[in-house]
Amino acid sequence: MRDAVRAGGVTPLVGIFDMFSASVAARHYDGLFVSGFGFAASYYGLPDIGFIAWPDIVAFVQRLRQAFPRHHLLVDIDDGYADPEVACHVVAQLEAIGASGVVLEDQDRPRRCGHVNGKRILPLGEYLEKLRMVLETRRDLVVVARTDATGEEEILRRAEALAATDADVILVDGVRSAAWIRKVKAVAGGKPLLFNQIAGGKSPRFSLSDLAELGVDVAIYSTPCLFAAQSAMEEALTRLAKDDGRLPEDSVGVADCLDLLERNISRHHER
């Protein structure tokens, strides 16, 4: 994934929330993003406010890597699950099972999705120490340093501080305009930038061409699969009730679904 980020252009990573959504996304994109928002919703049925337990995310990534051996897997680890030692342990575990990279944020508990109000951030020194420990723990894993600062002066102060570390990529989450992407780029010292797009979030909707012109190197789409699934399920069940329980003839069937899933069996992978 590091080579892809450095190759020029914008590397897209599509957010997935379970093995099935990953199976669909993997047919269209080379990079998958393990979204904390999506995983909290899918695995726990809860909002993205700090409910995820690290063994659950590690187990999920292990299943993903087994099914998708050649895809980039960027993993959202929130704040490293609070404690710096836990963050380092999780990073070591994820690297051992084949994750491509992690995103580590500077939020304080109780944490929030990066595109909602009420976020609190750690003192910069405390976050930098956690980040330093994580960077010393990883061997070759890509580390994205993320700030959730919202004040204009603090955003630039933190972006500049993150750029001075050995982190591979910088993410300012919830950035609100193209002008602010340019401001972050100006203080990033040439460090690659990541932009997070989420429907209904605080950031504008940009195309990959737009982002390339702004100098962005990586684009993650946190929830396209999750939100599409919610919309499609609502529509399908409304239609089922309206049609007196008669299944539609124009939907995906057993054969189509099995064709998708059988690709994930490891013995079917090209050697």
C-alpha positions in Angstrom: 0.0 0.0 0.0 2.9 2.3 0.7 4.0 1.9 -2.9 0.5 2.7 -4.1 0.4 5.9 -2.1 3.7 7.0 -3.5 2.9 6.1 -7.1 1.0 9.3 -7.9 -2.6 10.0 -8.3 -5.2 9.2 -5.6 -5.5 5.7 -4.1 -9.1 5.0 -3.2 -10.0 2.7 -0.3 -13.6 1.6 0.1 -15.1 1.2 3.5 -16.6 -2.2 4.3 -18.5 -3.4 7.4 -18.5 -7.2 7.2 -17.3 -10.0 5.1 -20.1 -9.8 2.6 -19.7 -6.1 1.9 -16.0 -6.7 1.5 -16.8 -9.5 -1.0 -18.8 -7.0 -3.1 -16.3 -4.1 -2.8 -13.3 -6.4 -3.6 -14.8 -7.0 -7.1 -14.6 -3.2 -7.8 -11.6 -1.9 -5.9 -8.1 -3.0 -4.9 -8.2 -1.2 -1.5 -10.5 -1.8 1.4 -11.0 0.4 4.5 -12.1 -1.3 7.7 -14.4 1.4 8.9 -14.9 1.8 12.6 -18.3 3.4 11.9 -19.3 0.4 9.8 -17.9 -2.3 12.1 -19.6 -0.8 15.2 -22.9 -0.7 13.3 -22.6 -4.2 11.8 -20.9 -6.2 14.7 -22.6 -4.5 17.7 -25.5 -2.6 16.2 -24.2 0.5 18.0 -23.0 3.9 17.0 -19.3 4.8 16.5 -18.7 6.2 20.0 -16.0 3.8 21.4 -17.8 0.4 21.8 -15.3 -1.6 19.6 -13.1 -4.1 21.5 -9.7 -4.6 19.9 -9.9 -8.5 19.8 -13.0 -8.2 17.7 -11.4 -5.9 15.1 -8.3 -8.1 14.9 -10.4 -11.2 14.4 -12.3 -9.5 11.6 -9.1 -8.3 9.8 -7.8 -11.9 10.0 -10.8 -13.2 8.2 -10.6 -10.4 5.6 -6.9 -11.2 4.9 -7.6 -14.9 4.4 -10.4 -14.1 1.9 -8.7 -11.2 0.1 -4.9 -11.9 0.1 -4.0 -9.2 -2.5 -6.1 -6.3 -1.4 -4.9 -3.3 0.6 -6.4 -3.4 4.0 -6.4 -0.1 5.9 -7.8 -0.5 9.4 -9.4 2.2 11.6 -8.2 1.6 15.2 -9.8 4.7 16.6 -7.6 6.0 19.4 -5.7 2.7 19.7 -8.4 1.6 22.2 -7.4 4.2 24.7 -4.1 3.0 26.2 -0.8 3.4 24.4 0.4 -0.1 25.3 -2.9 -1.5 24.0 -2.4 0.5 20.8 1.0 -1.0 20.3 -0.2 -4.5 21.0 -3.1 -4.1 18.4 -0.7 -2.7 15.8 1.7 -5.7 16.3 -1.3 -8.1 16.0 -2.7 -6.5 12.9 0.7 -6.4 11.2 1.3 -10.1 12.0 -2.0 -11.1 10.3 -1.3 -9.0 7.2 -3.0 -5.7 7.6 -1.6 -3.0 5.2 -2.0 0.0 7.5 -3.8 1.6 10.4 -5.3 4.9 11.2 -4.6 6.3 14.7 -6.6 9.3 15.9 -5.9 11.9 18.6 -9.3 11.8 20.2 -9.9 11.6 23.9 -12.6 9.4 25.5 -15.5 9.4 25.0 -14.7 9.4 21.3 -17.0 10.2 18.4 -17.2 9.6 14.7 -15.0 12.2 13.0 -17.9 13.8 11.3 -20.1 14.5 14.3 -20.1 17.3 16.9 -18.8 16.9 20.4 -15.3 15.5 19.7 -12.6 16.0 22.3 -8.9 15.7 21.6 -5.9 14.6 23.6 -3.2 17.1 24.5 -0.8 17.1 21.5 2.1 15.9 23.5 0.2 12.9 24.8 -1.0 11.9 21.4 2.5 12.3 19.9 3.9 10.0 22.6 1.3 7.4 21.7 2.0 7.8 18.0 5.8 7.5 18.7 5.3 4.2 20.5 3.1 2.8 17.7 5.7 3.9 15.0 8.4 2.1 17.0 6.3 -1.0 17.2 5.4 -1.4 13.6 7.9 -3.0 11.2 6.5 -2.1 7.7 2.9 -1.3 8.4 1.6 2.0 7.0 0.6 4.4 9.8 -1.9 7.2 9.2 -1.7 9.9 11.8 -5.2 11.5 12.2 -6.2 14.7 14.0 -9.8 15.5 14.9 -9.0 19.1 15.8 -11.7 21.5 14.7 -10.3 25.0 15.5 -8.4 26.5 12.5 -5.2 27.3 14.4 -5.2 24.0 16.1 -5.7 22.0 12.9 -2.6 23.6 11.3 -0.6 23.2 14.5 -1.4 19.5 14.7 -1.0 18.8 11.0 2.5 20.4 11.1 3.4 18.3 14.2 2.2 15.1 12.6 4.1 15.8 9.4 7.3 16.0 11.5 6.9 12.4 12.7 7.6 9.2 10.9 3.9 8.6 10.2 3.4 7.7 6.5 0.2 9.7 5.9 -1.7 12.6 7.5 -5.5 12.8 7.9 -7.3 15.9 9.1 -10.8 14.4 9.6 -13.9 16.5 9.0 -12.0 19.1 6.9 -14.7 21.4 5.5 -13.4 22.9 2.3 -10.9 22.7 -0.6 -9.3 25.8 0.8 -8.6 23.9 4.1 -7.1 21.0 2.2 -4.7 23.4 0.6 -3.8 24.9 4.0 -3.0 21.5 5.4 -1.0 20.6 2.3 1.1 23.8 2.8 2.2 22.8 6.3 2.5 19.0 5.7 6.1 19.2 4.4 5.4 16.9 1.5 3.9 14.2 3.6 1.0 12.3 1.8 -2.5 13.4 2.7 -5.6 11.3 3.2 -9.1 12.6 2.7 -12.1 10.9 4.4 -15.5 11.1 2.5 -18.7 10.1 4.3 -22.2 10.7 3.0 -23.9 13.4 5.2 -20.5 14.2 6.8 -18.8 17.6 7.4 -16.6 17.4 4.3 -17.6 18.3 0.8 -18.1 15.7 -1.9 -15.1 15.6 -4.2 -14.2 13.4 -7.2 -10.9 11.6 -7.3 -9.9 14.1 -10.0 -10.8 17.0 -7.7 -8.7 15.5 -4.9 -5.8 14.9 -7.3 -5.8 18.6 -8.2 -5.8 19.4 -4.5 -2.7 17.2 -3.9 -4.5 14.5 -1.9 -2.8 11.1 -2.1 -5.4 8.7 -0.5 -9.2 8.8 -0.4 -11.2 6.7 2.0 -14.9 6.2 1.6 -16.1 5.2 5.1 -19.6 4.1 4.6 -20.8 3.6 1.0 -21.5 -0.1 1.5 -23.2 0.3 4.9 -25.5 3.1 3.7 -26.3 1.4 0.5 -27.2 -1.8 2.4 -29.5 0.2 4.7 -31.2 1.8 1.7 -31.5 -1.4 -0.2 -32.8 -3.4 2.7 -35.4 -0.8 3.5 -36.5 -0.8 -0.1 -36.6 -4.6 -0.5 -38.6 -5.2 2.7 -41.0 -2.4 2.0 -41.6 -4.0 -1.5 -42.0 -7.4 0.1 -44.7 -6.2 2.4 -46.4 -4.3 -0.4 -46.4 -7.4 -2.6 -48.1 -9.6 0.0 -44.9 -11.5 0.8 -44.2 -12.5 -2.8 -40.4 -12.5 -3.6 -39.4 -10.4 -6.6 -38.2 -12.0 -9.8 -35.6 -9.4 -10.6 -33.4 -9.7 -7.5 -30.1 -11.4 -6.9 -30.6 -15.2 -6.5 -28.9 -18.2 -4.9 -26.5 -18.8 -7.8 -25.4 -15.1 -8.0 -24.7 -15.0 -4.3 -22.8 -18.3 -4.2 -20.7 -17.2 -7.2 -19.6 -14.2 -5.1 -18.9 -16.1 -1.9 -17.0 -19.0 -3.5 -14.3 -16.7 -4.7 -13.3 -16.1 -1.0 -12.5 -19.8 -0.3 -8.7 -19.8 0.0 -8.2 -22.9 -2.1 -9.7 -21.0 -5.0 -7.2 -18.2 -4.9 -4.6 -18.1 -7.6 -1.2 -19.3 -6.3 
